[in-house]
C-alpha cells in the first residue's frame, strides 16, 4: 500500500507509492510542528530577555517554524551541490550537514532531532534508495536524525563546533552500521565489511566536516552565525 517492491535480477528495491509519499509528507509536517514545540521549551537567557520585548508568542513560533523549515529546504538544496559524489552512496556536499545541525544549536536537542529527522524524510522523498525496510530507518531516520545531536551543546561554550562534531559523529555511526549490515557486498576486494564501511563512510563525512570547520574558522562566518542566532531567538 505504501511502497512498491521492484525486483531487478538479484536486486530488490522499495519505492514509496503516492500514498506512501503523502504519509511521508504528513510525518514531515508533524515533525516540523514538533520541532517548534521543542524550540519553545528551550529557553536561554537571550530567550528570556526577548520575551520581555515581544507581546505575543505567535510571531516567535512562526519565526522558529520558518527557521527550521528553511534549514531543511536549504540543506536539501546544498545536498545536491556535490563536491565529490561516491559511486555507492554518500557525497561531500556544500555544508548541507552543517545547515541541518543549526536548528539544534539554535533551539536545543528536541528541536534539533525532530528537524534533522524531518530532513531525512525529505531526502527519502527526493532520492529514495531502499534495499530493506529496516535500512530505510537506519539510513534516512537515524543517520540524518543524528545530526540533531548538535542540540546537546546549544548552551555550551563553543557549542556550535561541539554540536556540529557530535552531529556528524552520530551520522557516521549509523552510516557505518548501514554499510556494514546492508551493503557488505560492495566491500572492496580483500576488505571485511566493517573496516570497509568505517573507511568508506569516513572519507566523505569527515572530508565535508574538514571543509566546514575551515569555513567556520573564518571570523566573518562566526559573526554571521552569531547574527543568525540572535535573529532566531529574538
Biotite code that builds the C-alpha atoms (Angstrom):
import biotite.structure as struc

atoms = struc.array([
    struc.Atom([0.000, 0.000, 0.000], chain_id="A", res_id=1, res_name="UNK", atom_name="CA", element="C"),
    struc.Atom([2.738, 2.467, 0.972], chain_id="A", res_id=2, res_name="UNK", atom_name="CA", element="C"),
    struc.Atom([5.545, 1.174, -1.259], chain_id="A", res_id=3, res_name="UNK", atom_name="CA", element="C"),
    struc.Atom([6.184, -0.829, -4.388], chain_id="A", res_id=4, res_name="UNK", atom_name="CA", element="C"),
    struc.Atom([8.655, -3.696, -4.461], chain_id="A", res_id=5, res_name="UNK", atom_name="CA", element="C"),
    struc.Atom([10.812, -3.605, -7.588], chain_id="A", res_id=6, res_name="UNK", atom_name="CA", element="C"),
    struc.Atom([12.846, -6.707, -8.407], chain_id="A", res_id=7, res_name="UNK", atom_name="CA", element="C"),
    struc.Atom([15.660, -6.368, -10.935], chain_id="A", res_id=8, res_name="UNK", atom_name="CA", element="C"),
    struc.Atom([17.630, -9.587, -11.169], chain_id="A", res_id=9, res_name="UNK", atom_name="CA", element="C"),
    struc.Atom([19.138, -10.202, -7.740], chain_id="A", res_id=10, res_name="UNK", atom_name="CA", element="C"),
    struc.Atom([18.365, -6.662, -6.577], chain_id="A", res_id=11, res_name="UNK", atom_name="CA", element="C"),
    struc.Atom([15.205, -5.658, -4.739], chain_id="A", res_id=12, res_name="UNK", atom_name="CA", element="C"),
    struc.Atom([14.319, -2.043, -4.019], chain_id="A", res_id=13, res_name="UNK", atom_name="CA", element="C"),
    struc.Atom([11.392, -0.419, -2.244], chain_id="A", res_id=14, res_name="UNK", atom_name="CA", element="C"),
    struc.Atom([9.873, 2.728, -3.759], chain_id="A", res_id=15, res_name="UNK", atom_name="CA", element="C"),
    struc.Atom([7.138, 4.729, -1.969], chain_id="A", res_id=16, res_name="UNK", atom_name="CA", element="C"),
    struc.Atom([3.742, 4.835, -3.674], chain_id="A", res_id=17, res_name="UNK", atom_name="CA", element="C"),
    struc.Atom([1.700, 8.026, -3.952], chain_id="A", res_id=18, res_name="UNK", atom_name="CA", element="C"),
    struc.Atom([0.011, 7.131, -0.679], chain_id="A", res_id=19, res_name="UNK", atom_name="CA", element="C"),
    struc.Atom([3.396, 6.440, 0.859], chain_id="A", res_id=20, res_name="UNK", atom_name="CA", element="C"),
    struc.Atom([4.673, 9.839, -0.236], chain_id="A", res_id=21, res_name="UNK", atom_name="CA", element="C"),
    struc.Atom([1.598, 11.523, 1.221], chain_id="A", res_id=22, res_name="UNK", atom_name="CA", element="C"),
    struc.Atom([2.225, 9.736, 4.509], chain_id="A", res_id=23, res_name="UNK", atom_name="CA", element="C"),
    struc.Atom([5.861, 10.875, 4.493], chain_id="A", res_id=24, res_name="UNK", atom_name="CA", element="C"),
    struc.Atom([4.785, 14.472, 3.872], chain_id="A", res_id=25, res_name="UNK", atom_name="CA", element="C"),
    struc.Atom([2.331, 14.284, 6.779], chain_id="A", res_id=26, res_name="UNK", atom_name="CA", element="C"),
    struc.Atom([5.075, 12.922, 9.048], chain_id="A", res_id=27, res_name="UNK", atom_name="CA", element="C"),
    struc.Atom([7.471, 15.624, 7.843], chain_id="A", res_id=28, res_name="UNK", atom_name="CA", element="C"),
    struc.Atom([4.926, 18.336, 8.687], chain_id="A", res_id=29, res_name="UNK", atom_name="CA", element="C"),
    struc.Atom([4.252, 16.781, 12.089], chain_id="A", res_id=30, res_name="UNK", atom_name="CA", element="C"),
    struc.Atom([7.966, 16.716, 12.845], chain_id="A", res_id=31, res_name="UNK", atom_name="CA", element="C"),
    struc.Atom([8.260, 20.400, 11.946], chain_id="A", res_id=32, res_name="UNK", atom_name="CA", element="C"),
    struc.Atom([5.467, 21.222, 14.356], chain_id="A", res_id=33, res_name="UNK", atom_name="CA", element="C"),
    struc.Atom([7.208, 19.092, 16.967], chain_id="A", res_id=34, res_name="UNK", atom_name="CA", element="C"),
    struc.Atom([10.450, 20.965, 16.352], chain_id="A", res_id=35, res_name="UNK", atom_name="CA", element="C"),
    struc.Atom([8.714, 24.265, 17.075], chain_id="A", res_id=36, res_name="UNK", atom_name="CA", element="C"),
    struc.Atom([7.147, 22.901, 20.259], chain_id="A", res_id=37, res_name="UNK", atom_name="CA", element="C"),
    struc.Atom([10.543, 21.719, 21.449], chain_id="A", res_id=38, res_name="UNK", atom_name="CA", element="C"),
    struc.Atom([12.050, 25.063, 20.491], chain_id="A", res_id=39, res_name="UNK", atom_name="CA", element="C"),
    struc.Atom([9.507, 26.883, 22.655], chain_id="A", res_id=40, res_name="UNK", atom_name="CA", element="C"),
    struc.Atom([10.631, 24.851, 25.665], chain_id="A", res_id=41, res_name="UNK", atom_name="CA", element="C"),
    struc.Atom([14.267, 25.663, 25.040], chain_id="A", res_id=42, res_name="UNK", atom_name="CA", element="C"),
    struc.Atom([14.666, 28.917, 26.961], chain_id="A", res_id=43, res_name="UNK", atom_name="CA", element="C"),
    struc.Atom([18.060, 30.572, 27.124], chain_id="A", res_id=44, res_name="UNK", atom_name="CA", element="C"),
    struc.Atom([18.982, 33.844, 28.812], chain_id="A", res_id=45, res_name="UNK", atom_name="CA", element="C"),
    struc.Atom([18.628, 35.516, 25.449], chain_id="A", res_id=46, res_name="UNK", atom_name="CA", element="C"),
    struc.Atom([15.162, 33.976, 25.040], chain_id="A", res_id=47, res_name="UNK", atom_name="CA", element="C"),
    struc.Atom([14.065, 35.234, 28.432], chain_id="A", res_id=48, res_name="UNK", atom_name="CA", element="C"),
    struc.Atom([15.252, 38.758, 27.623], chain_id="A", res_id=49, res_name="UNK", atom_name="CA", element="C"),
    struc.Atom([13.454, 38.657, 24.290], chain_id="A", res_id=50, res_name="UNK", atom_name="CA", element="C"),
    struc.Atom([10.230, 37.567, 25.958], chain_id="A", res_id=51, res_name="UNK", atom_name="CA", element="C"),
    struc.Atom([10.158, 40.912, 27.745], chain_id="A", res_id=52, res_name="UNK", atom_name="CA", element="C"),
    struc.Atom([10.019, 42.785, 24.448], chain_id="A", res_id=53, res_name="UNK", atom_name="CA", element="C"),
    struc.Atom([7.640, 40.555, 22.474], chain_id="A", res_id=54, res_name="UNK", atom_name="CA", element="C"),
    struc.Atom([3.986, 40.885, 23.343], chain_id="A", res_id=55, res_name="UNK", atom_name="CA", element="C"),
    struc.Atom([2.763, 37.704, 21.695], chain_id="A", res_id=56, res_name="UNK", atom_name="CA", element="C"),
    struc.Atom([4.248, 34.271, 21.207], chain_id="A", res_id=57, res_name="UNK", atom_name="CA", element="C"),
    struc.Atom([2.756, 33.865, 17.749], chain_id="A", res_id=58, res_name="UNK", atom_name="CA", element="C"),
    struc.Atom([5.498, 35.764, 15.963], chain_id="A", res_id=59, res_name="UNK", atom_name="CA", element="C"),
    struc.Atom([8.182, 33.813, 17.799], chain_id="A", res_id=60, res_name="UNK", atom_name="CA", element="C"),
    struc.Atom([6.527, 30.496, 16.964], chain_id="A", res_id=61, res_name="UNK", atom_name="CA", element="C"),
    struc.Atom([6.219, 31.445, 13.289], chain_id="A", res_id=62, res_name="UNK", atom_name="CA", element="C"),
    struc.Atom([9.850, 32.556, 13.214], chain_id="A", res_id=63, res_name="UNK", atom_name="CA", element="C"),
    struc.Atom([11.064, 29.289, 14.719], chain_id="A", res_id=64, res_name="UNK", atom_name="CA", element="C"),
    struc.Atom([8.963, 27.295, 12.287], chain_id="A", res_id=65, res_name="UNK", atom_name="CA", element="C"),
    struc.Atom([10.418, 29.346, 9.436], chain_id="A", res_id=66, res_name="UNK", atom_name="CA", element="C"),
    struc.Atom([13.996, 28.792, 10.641], chain_id="A", res_id=67, res_name="UNK", atom_name="CA", element="C"),
    struc.Atom([13.512, 25.024, 10.936], chain_id="A", res_id=68, res_name="UNK", atom_name="CA", element="C"),
    struc.Atom([11.760, 24.804, 7.558], chain_id="A", res_id=69, res_name="UNK", atom_name="CA", element="C"),
    struc.Atom([14.402, 26.961, 5.870], chain_id="A", res_id=70, res_name="UNK", atom_name="CA", element="C"),
    struc.Atom([17.159, 24.775, 7.328], chain_id="A", res_id=71, res_name="UNK", atom_name="CA", element="C"),
    struc.Atom([15.544, 21.696, 5.836], chain_id="A", res_id=72, res_name="UNK", atom_name="CA", element="C"),
    struc.Atom([14.997, 23.384, 2.466], chain_id="A", res_id=73, res_name="UNK", atom_name="CA", element="C"),
    struc.Atom([18.492, 24.890, 2.282], chain_id="A", res_id=74, res_name="UNK", atom_name="CA", element="C"),
    struc.Atom([20.091, 21.663, 3.484], chain_id="A", res_id=75, res_name="UNK", atom_name="CA", element="C"),
    struc.Atom([18.268, 19.783, 0.735], chain_id="A", res_id=76, res_name="UNK", atom_name="CA", element="C"),
    struc.Atom([19.430, 22.236, -1.922], chain_id="A", res_id=77, res_name="UNK", atom_name="CA", element="C"),
    struc.Atom([23.032, 22.130, -0.680], chain_id="A", res_id=78, res_name="UNK", atom_name="CA", element="C"),
    struc.Atom([22.954, 18.318, -0.585], chain_id="A", res_id=79, res_name="UNK", atom_name="CA", element="C"),
    struc.Atom([22.573, 18.450, -4.369], chain_id="A", res_id=80, res_name="UNK", atom_name="CA", element="C"),
    struc.Atom([25.738, 20.561, -4.703], chain_id="A", res_id=81, res_name="UNK", atom_name="CA", element="C"),
    struc.Atom([28.183, 17.689, -4.566], chain_id="A", res_id=82, res_name="UNK", atom_name="CA", element="C"),
    struc.Atom([31.881, 18.436, -4.453], chain_id="A", res_id=83, res_name="UNK", atom_name="CA", element="C"),
    struc.Atom([32.612, 14.705, -4.648], chain_id="A", res_id=84, res_name="UNK", atom_name="CA", element="C"),
    struc.Atom([29.955, 12.073, -5.403], chain_id="A", res_id=85, res_name="UNK", atom_name="CA", element="C"),
    struc.Atom([30.768, 8.493, -4.409], chain_id="A", res_id=86, res_name="UNK", atom_name="CA", element="C"),
    struc.Atom([29.576, 5.595, -6.592], chain_id="A", res_id=87, res_name="UNK", atom_name="CA", element="C"),
    struc.Atom([27.840, 3.542, -3.860], chain_id="A", res_id=88, res_name="UNK", atom_name="CA", element="C"),
    struc.Atom([26.193, 6.329, -1.916], chain_id="A", res_id=89, res_name="UNK", atom_name="CA", element="C"),
    struc.Atom([27.466, 9.270, 0.070], chain_id="A", res_id=90, res_name="UNK", atom_name="CA", element="C"),
    struc.Atom([28.957, 12.529, -1.122], chain_id="A", res_id=91, res_name="UNK", atom_name="CA", element="C"),
    struc.Atom([30.898, 15.573, 0.008], chain_id="A", res_id=92, res_name="UNK", atom_name="CA", element="C"),
    struc.Atom([28.371, 18.395, -0.211], chain_id="A", res_id=93, res_name="UNK", atom_name="CA", element="C"),
    struc.Atom([28.469, 22.138, 0.286], chain_id="A", res_id=94, res_name="UNK", atom_name="CA", element="C"),
    struc.Atom([27.790, 22.438, 4.053], chain_id="A", res_id=95, res_name="UNK", atom_name="CA", element="C"),
    struc.Atom([24.491, 20.527, 3.970], chain_id="A", res_id=96, res_name="UNK", atom_name="CA", element="C"),
    struc.Atom([25.195, 18.685, 7.248], chain_id="A", res_id=97, res_name="UNK", atom_name="CA", element="C"),
    struc.Atom([26.114, 21.929, 8.987], chain_id="A", res_id=98, res_name="UNK", atom_name="CA", element="C"),
    struc.Atom([22.861, 23.583, 7.943], chain_id="A", res_id=99, res_name="UNK", atom_name="CA", element="C"),
    struc.Atom([20.870, 20.673, 9.383], chain_id="A", res_id=100, res_name="UNK", atom_name="CA", element="C"),
    struc.Atom([22.853, 20.905, 12.621], chain_id="A", res_id=101, res_name="UNK", atom_name="CA", element="C"),
    struc.Atom([21.918, 24.580, 13.051], chain_id="A", res_id=102, res_name="UNK", atom_name="CA", element="C"),
    struc.Atom([18.380, 24.146, 14.494], chain_id="A", res_id=103, res_name="UNK", atom_name="CA", element="C"),
    struc.Atom([19.825, 22.057, 17.327], chain_id="A", res_id=104, res_name="UNK", atom_name="CA", element="C"),
    struc.Atom([22.389, 24.753, 18.074], chain_id="A", res_id=105, res_name="UNK", atom_name="CA", element="C"),
    struc.Atom([19.700, 27.440, 17.942], chain_id="A", res_id=106, res_name="UNK", atom_name="CA", element="C"),
    struc.Atom([16.796, 25.736, 19.696], chain_id="A", res_id=107, res_name="UNK", atom_name="CA", element="C"),
    struc.Atom([18.114, 22.748, 21.631], chain_id="A", res_id=108, res_name="UNK", atom_name="CA", element="C"),
    struc.Atom([18.184, 18.965, 21.405], chain_id="A", res_id=109, res_name="UNK", atom_name="CA", element="C"),
    struc.Atom([14.479, 18.257, 20.880], chain_id="A", res_id=110, res_name="UNK", atom_name="CA", element="C"),
    struc.Atom([14.124, 20.753, 18.049], chain_id="A", res_id=111, res_name="UNK", atom_name="CA", element="C"),
    struc.Atom([17.400, 19.575, 16.539], chain_id="A", res_id=112, res_name="UNK", atom_name="CA", element="C"),
    struc.Atom([16.440, 15.894, 16.475], chain_id="A", res_id=113, res_name="UNK", atom_name="CA", element="C"),
    struc.Atom([12.954, 16.466, 15.054], chain_id="A", res_id=114, res_name="UNK", atom_name="CA", element="C"),
    struc.Atom([14.187, 18.889, 12.380], chain_id="A", res_id=115, res_name="UNK", atom_name="CA", element="C"),
    struc.Atom([17.025, 16.582, 11.324], chain_id="A", res_id=116, res_name="UNK", atom_name="CA", element="C"),
    struc.Atom([14.653, 13.603, 11.155], chain_id="A", res_id=117, res_name="UNK", atom_name="CA", element="C"),
    struc.Atom([12.264, 15.653, 9.019], chain_id="A", res_id=118, res_name="UNK", atom_name="CA", element="C"),
    struc.Atom([15.214, 16.387, 6.727], chain_id="A", res_id=119, res_name="UNK", atom_name="CA", element="C"),
    struc.Atom([15.869, 12.650, 6.477], chain_id="A", res_id=120, res_name="UNK", atom_name="CA", element="C"),
    struc.Atom([12.262, 12.087, 5.413], chain_id="A", res_id=121, res_name="UNK", atom_name="CA", element="C"),
    struc.Atom([12.584, 14.771, 2.755], chain_id="A", res_id=122, res_name="UNK", atom_name="CA", element="C"),
    struc.Atom([15.734, 13.049, 1.489], chain_id="A", res_id=123, res_name="UNK", atom_name="CA", element="C"),
    struc.Atom([13.693, 9.856, 1.254], chain_id="A", res_id=124, res_name="UNK", atom_name="CA", element="C"),
    struc.Atom([11.054, 11.693, -0.785], chain_id="A", res_id=125, res_name="UNK", atom_name="CA", element="C"),
    struc.Atom([13.595, 13.323, -3.095], chain_id="A", res_id=126, res_name="UNK", atom_name="CA", element="C"),
    struc.Atom([16.018, 10.460, -3.699], chain_id="A", res_id=127, res_name="UNK", atom_name="CA", element="C"),
    struc.Atom([14.924, 7.135, -2.193], chain_id="A", res_id=128, res_name="UNK", atom_name="CA", element="C"),
    struc.Atom([17.296, 4.184, -2.258], chain_id="A", res_id=129, res_name="UNK", atom_name="CA", element="C"),
    struc.Atom([15.903, 1.425, -0.087], chain_id="A", res_id=130, res_name="UNK", atom_name="CA", element="C"),
    struc.Atom([17.053, -2.183, -0.266], chain_id="A", res_id=131, res_name="UNK", atom_name="CA", element="C"),
    struc.Atom([15.463, -3.318, 3.011], chain_id="A", res_id=132, res_name="UNK", atom_name="CA", element="C"),
    struc.Atom([12.713, -1.678, 5.107], chain_id="A", res_id=133, res_name="UNK", atom_name="CA", element="C"),
    struc.Atom([14.929, -1.531, 8.200], chain_id="A", res_id=134, res_name="UNK", atom_name="CA", element="C"),
    struc.Atom([17.672, 0.077, 6.096], chain_id="A", res_id=135, res_name="UNK", atom_name="CA", element="C"),
    struc.Atom([15.256, 2.946, 5.460], chain_id="A", res_id=136, res_name="UNK", atom_name="CA", element="C"),
    struc.Atom([15.099, 3.561, 9.200], chain_id="A", res_id=137, res_name="UNK", atom_name="CA", element="C"),
    struc.Atom([18.875, 3.443, 9.657], chain_id="A", res_id=138, res_name="UNK", atom_name="CA", element="C"),
    struc.Atom([19.862, 5.489, 6.594], chain_id="A", res_id=139, res_name="UNK", atom_name="CA", element="C"),
    struc.Atom([17.129, 8.106, 6.500], chain_id="A", res_id=140, res_name="UNK", atom_name="CA", element="C"),
    struc.Atom([15.727, 8.470, 10.013], chain_id="A", res_id=141, res_name="UNK", atom_name="CA", element="C"),
    struc.Atom([18.589, 7.579, 12.346], chain_id="A", res_id=142, res_name="UNK", atom_name="CA", element="C"),
    struc.Atom([21.622, 8.688, 10.315], chain_id="A", res_id=143, res_name="UNK", atom_name="CA", element="C"),
    struc.Atom([20.205, 12.063, 9.303], chain_id="A", res_id=144, res_name="UNK", atom_name="CA", element="C"),
    struc.Atom([18.294, 12.446, 12.564], chain_id="A", res_id=145, res_name="UNK", atom_name="CA", element="C"),
    struc.Atom([21.566, 12.091, 14.478], chain_id="A", res_id=146, res_name="UNK", atom_name="CA", element="C"),
    struc.Atom([22.659, 15.462, 13.076], chain_id="A", res_id=147, res_name="UNK", atom_name="CA", element="C"),
    struc.Atom([20.219, 16.928, 15.586], chain_id="A", res_id=148, res_name="UNK", atom_name="CA", element="C"),
    struc.Atom([22.510, 15.818, 18.404], chain_id="A", res_id=149, res_name="UNK", atom_name="CA", element="C"),
    struc.Atom([24.088, 19.226, 17.853], chain_id="A", res_id=150, res_name="UNK", atom_name="CA", element="C"),
    struc.Atom([21.459, 20.429, 20.328], chain_id="A", res_id=151, res_name="UNK", atom_name="CA", element="C"),
    struc.Atom([23.336, 18.768, 23.176], chain_id="A", res_id=152, res_name="UNK", atom_name="CA", element="C"),
    struc.Atom([25.667, 21.768, 23.227], chain_id="A", res_id=153, res_name="UNK", atom_name="CA", element="C"),
    struc.Atom([23.196, 24.559, 22.476], chain_id="A", res_id=154, res_name="UNK", atom_name="CA", element="C"),
    struc.Atom([24.125, 26.432, 25.649], chain_id="A", res_id=155, res_name="UNK", atom_name="CA", element="C"),
    struc.Atom([27.777, 25.435, 25.861], chain_id="A", res_id=156, res_name="UNK", atom_name="CA", element="C"),
    struc.Atom([30.869, 27.475, 25.167], chain_id="A", res_id=157, res_name="UNK", atom_name="CA", element="C"),
    struc.Atom([31.909, 26.773, 21.567], chain_id="A", res_id=158, res_name="UNK", atom_name="CA", element="C"),
    struc.Atom([28.606, 24.943, 21.295], chain_id="A", res_id=159, res_name="UNK", atom_name="CA", element="C"),
    struc.Atom([28.438, 25.428, 17.540], chain_id="A", res_id=160, res_name="UNK", atom_name="CA", element="C"),
    struc.Atom([31.617, 23.436, 16.893], chain_id="A", res_id=161, res_name="UNK", atom_name="CA", element="C"),
    struc.Atom([30.952, 20.864, 19.614], chain_id="A", res_id=162, res_name="UNK", atom_name="CA", element="C"),
    struc.Atom([27.405, 20.355, 18.394], chain_id="A", res_id=163, res_name="UNK", atom_name="CA", element="C"),
    struc.Atom([28.404, 20.040, 14.769], chain_id="A", res_id=164, res_name="UNK", atom_name="CA", element="C"),
    struc.Atom([31.098, 17.465, 15.530], chain_id="A", res_id=165, res_name="UNK", atom_name="CA", element="C"),
    struc.Atom([28.678, 15.491, 17.702], chain_id="A", res_id=166, res_name="UNK", atom_name="CA", element="C"),
    struc.Atom([26.036, 15.548, 14.982], chain_id="A", res_id=167, res_name="UNK", atom_name="CA", element="C"),
    struc.Atom([28.331, 14.289, 12.247], chain_id="A", res_id=168, res_name="UNK", atom_name="CA", element="C"),
    struc.Atom([29.786, 11.614, 14.530], chain_id="A", res_id=169, res_name="UNK", atom_name="CA", element="C"),
    struc.Atom([26.233, 10.428, 15.168], chain_id="A", res_id=170, res_name="UNK", atom_name="CA", element="C"),
    struc.Atom([25.564, 10.281, 11.459], chain_id="A", res_id=171, res_name="UNK", atom_name="CA", element="C"),
    struc.Atom([28.855, 8.470, 10.907], chain_id="A", res_id=172, res_name="UNK", atom_name="CA", element="C"),
    struc.Atom([27.956, 5.749, 13.415], chain_id="A", res_id=173, res_name="UNK", atom_name="CA", element="C"),
    struc.Atom([24.667, 4.956, 11.687], chain_id="A", res_id=174, res_name="UNK", atom_name="CA", element="C"),
    struc.Atom([26.193, 5.212, 8.208], chain_id="A", res_id=175, res_name="UNK", atom_name="CA", element="C"),
    struc.Atom([28.849, 2.694, 9.249], chain_id="A", res_id=176, res_name="UNK", atom_name="CA", element="C"),
    struc.Atom([26.210, 0.344, 10.653], chain_id="A", res_id=177, res_name="UNK", atom_name="CA", element="C"),
    struc.Atom([24.229, 0.577, 7.426], chain_id="A", res_id=178, res_name="UNK", atom_name="CA", element="C"),
    struc.Atom([27.276, -0.063, 5.264], chain_id="A", res_id=179, res_name="UNK", atom_name="CA", element="C"),
    struc.Atom([28.354, -2.984, 7.418], chain_id="A", res_id=180, res_name="UNK", atom_name="CA", element="C"),
    struc.Atom([24.941, -4.666, 7.575], chain_id="A", res_id=181, res_name="UNK", atom_name="CA", element="C"),
    struc.Atom([23.217, -3.797, 4.304], chain_id="A", res_id=182, res_name="UNK", atom_name="CA", element="C"),
    struc.Atom([25.979, -3.015, 1.816], chain_id="A", res_id=183, res_name="UNK", atom_name="CA", element="C"),
    struc.Atom([28.613, -5.602, 2.719], chain_id="A", res_id=184, res_name="UNK", atom_name="CA", element="C"),
    struc.Atom([28.586, -6.966, -0.842], chain_id="A", res_id=185, res_name="UNK", atom_name="CA", element="C"),
    struc.Atom([30.105, -3.693, -2.062], chain_id="A", res_id=186, res_name="UNK", atom_name="CA", element="C"),
    struc.Atom([33.199, -4.020, 0.171], chain_id="A", res_id=187, res_name="UNK", atom_name="CA", element="C"),
    struc.Atom([36.487, -3.587, -1.645], chain_id="A", res_id=188, res_name="UNK", atom_name="CA", element="C"),
    struc.Atom([38.242, -6.792, -2.585], chain_id="A", res_id=189, res_name="UNK", atom_name="CA", element="C"),
    struc.Atom([40.094, -8.214, 0.395], chain_id="A", res_id=190, res_name="UNK", atom_name="CA", element="C"),
    struc.Atom([38.313, -5.900, 2.859], chain_id="A", res_id=191, res_name="UNK", atom_name="CA", element="C"),
    struc.Atom([35.955, -7.233, 5.553], chain_id="A", res_id=192, res_name="UNK", atom_name="CA", element="C"),
    struc.Atom([32.624, -5.332, 5.574], chain_id="A", res_id=193, res_name="UNK", atom_name="CA", element="C"),
    struc.Atom([33.151, -3.414, 8.838], chain_id="A", res_id=194, res_name="UNK", atom_name="CA", element="C"),
    struc.Atom([36.589, -1.901, 8.064], chain_id="A", res_id=195, res_name="UNK", atom_name="CA", element="C"),
    struc.Atom([35.327, -1.116, 4.569], chain_id="A", res_id=196, res_name="UNK", atom_name="CA", element="C"),
    struc.Atom([32.295, 0.700, 5.958], chain_id="A", res_id=197, res_name="UNK", atom_name="CA", element="C"),
    struc.Atom([34.398, 2.586, 8.518], chain_id="A", res_id=198, res_name="UNK", atom_name="CA", element="C"),
    struc.Atom([36.754, 3.891, 5.828], chain_id="A", res_id=199, res_name="UNK", atom_name="CA", element="C"),
    struc.Atom([34.236, 4.420, 3.026], chain_id="A", res_id=200, res_name="UNK", atom_name="CA", element="C"),
    struc.Atom([31.789, 6.430, 5.123], chain_id="A", res_id=201, res_name="UNK", atom_name="CA", element="C"),
    struc.Atom([34.559, 8.207, 6.962], chain_id="A", res_id=202, res_name="UNK", atom_name="CA", element="C"),
    struc.Atom([36.026, 9.584, 3.723], chain_id="A", res_id=203, res_name="UNK", atom_name="CA", element="C"),
    struc.Atom([33.007, 11.613, 2.629], chain_id="A", res_id=204, res_name="UNK", atom_name="CA", element="C"),
    struc.Atom([31.633, 12.519, 6.063], chain_id="A", res_id=205, res_name="UNK", atom_name="CA", element="C"),
    struc.Atom([34.914, 13.758, 7.536], chain_id="A", res_id=206, res_name="UNK", atom_name="CA", element="C"),
    struc.Atom([36.023, 15.390, 4.278], chain_id="A", res_id=207, res_name="UNK", atom_name="CA", element="C"),
    struc.Atom([32.907, 17.551, 4.397], chain_id="A", res_id=208, res_name="UNK", atom_name="CA", element="C"),
    struc.Atom([33.489, 18.149, 8.115], chain_id="A", res_id=209, res_name="UNK", atom_name="CA", element="C"),
    struc.Atom([37.032, 19.374, 7.428], chain_id="A", res_id=210, res_name="UNK", atom_name="CA", element="C"),
    struc.Atom([35.797, 21.809, 4.768], chain_id="A", res_id=211, res_name="UNK", atom_name="CA", element="C"),
    struc.Atom([33.076, 23.054, 7.098], chain_id="A", res_id=212, res_name="UNK", atom_name="CA", element="C"),
    struc.Atom([35.448, 23.595, 10.023], chain_id="A", res_id=213, res_name="UNK", atom_name="CA", element="C"),
    struc.Atom([37.788, 25.625, 7.807], chain_id="A", res_id=214, res_name="UNK", atom_name="CA", element="C"),
    struc.Atom([34.869, 27.846, 6.778], chain_id="A", res_id=215, res_name="UNK", atom_name="CA", element="C"),
    struc.Atom([33.703, 28.191, 10.396], chain_id="A", res_id=216, res_name="UNK", atom_name="CA", element="C"),
    struc.Atom([37.196, 29.311, 11.387], chain_id="A", res_id=217, res_name="UNK", atom_name="CA", element="C"),
    struc.Atom([36.731, 32.462, 9.314], chain_id="A", res_id=218, res_name="UNK", atom_name="CA", element="C"),
    struc.Atom([35.821, 35.339, 11.687], chain_id="A", res_id=219, res_name="UNK", atom_name="CA", element="C"),
    struc.Atom([33.215, 36.748, 9.284], chain_id="A", res_id=220, res_name="UNK", atom_name="CA", element="C"),
    struc.Atom([31.471, 33.358, 9.225], chain_id="A", res_id=221, res_name="UNK", atom_name="CA", element="C"),
    struc.Atom([31.307, 33.219, 13.022], chain_id="A", res_id=222, res_name="UNK", atom_name="CA", element="C"),
    struc.Atom([29.932, 36.756, 13.172], chain_id="A", res_id=223, res_name="UNK", atom_name="CA", element="C"),
    struc.Atom([27.303, 35.881, 10.602], chain_id="A", res_id=224, res_name="UNK", atom_name="CA", element="C"),
    struc.Atom([26.190, 32.811, 12.514], chain_id="A", res_id=225, res_name="UNK", atom_name="CA", element="C"),
    struc.Atom([26.073, 34.861, 15.718], chain_id="A", res_id=226, res_name="UNK", atom_name="CA", element="C"),
    struc.Atom([23.762, 37.317, 13.965], chain_id="A", res_id=227, res_name="UNK", atom_name="CA", element="C"),
    struc.Atom([21.561, 34.444, 12.762], chain_id="A", res_id=228, res_name="UNK", atom_name="CA", element="C"),
    struc.Atom([21.343, 33.060, 16.293], chain_id="A", res_id=229, res_name="UNK", atom_name="CA", element="C"),
    struc.Atom([20.384, 36.448, 17.677], chain_id="A", res_id=230, res_name="UNK", atom_name="CA", element="C"),
    struc.Atom([17.735, 36.856, 14.985], chain_id="A", res_id=231, res_name="UNK", atom_name="CA", element="C"),
    struc.Atom([16.338, 33.364, 15.575], chain_id="A", res_id=232, res_name="UNK", atom_name="CA", element="C"),
    struc.Atom([15.990, 33.870, 19.315], chain_id="A", res_id=233, res_name="UNK", atom_name="CA", element="C"),
    struc.Atom([14.692, 37.430, 19.279], chain_id="A", res_id=234, res_name="UNK", atom_name="CA", element="C"),
])
